[in-house]
Amino acid sequence: MGLPRPARRVLRMSFPHSQALLSMTKPSEGKLNLLERTLPEGLLVDAGWMTKHGYSTGLRSQYVSAGWLVQPTRGTFKRPLGT
């Protein structure tokens, strides 16, 4: 039968700030994928459409900064061609 096995201890660590940092530097991939599926390249939409579909002002700003969206004029957005 042999010796009993020692009990295993599982150490669970939580890093609440790392998730916040990740969300600040990398937009939600689910929303980005949804945007790619629902907004055809080059189609112009307004800020109201973006808000209605769950894209906050901050998230829109991140997408513009990253090049995933283009903002031709204030309050309008489109996906650039070739993305």
Sequence and secondary structure as in RCSB ss.txt:
>XXXX:A:sequence
MGLPRPARRVLRMSFPHSQALLSMTKPSEGKLNLLERTLPEGLLVDAGWMTKHGYSTGLRSQYVSAGWLVQPTRG
TFKRPLGT
>XXXX:A:secstr
               HHHHHHHHHHS  HHHHHHHHHHS BT  EEHHHHHHTT  HHHHHHHHHHTSSB SSTT
EEBB TT 
